[in-house]
Amino acid sequence: MNVLASLLHPKLAQDDSSGAIATSPGIIGWIATFFMAIAAGFIIWDMVKRIRKVRYREEIRQEISEEEAAIEEAAELERERRMREGK
């Protein structure tokens, strides 16, 4: 039980001569920091995934609009050709 108490409450197991324990975040602090780093990693990963999805959608929209413009231009050229041949 002493080991568990010293892990959960490092100030209880501290000697007056030891300054290292007083400045240490303890095991709970290290665990909390570790989980915060893991959570930040997941948030960054999700943000990158969402940004990539938006970028790909914009590229697809651009390609579609370019294809539509090319089709309209081809149709206009075809109309002009027919008008010249019809005269």
Secondary structure, 3 states (H helix, E strand, C coil): CHHHHHHHCCCCCCCCCCCHHHHCCHHHHHHHHHHHHHHHHHHHHHHHHHHHHHHHHHHHHHHHHHHHHHHHHHHHHHHHHHHHHHC
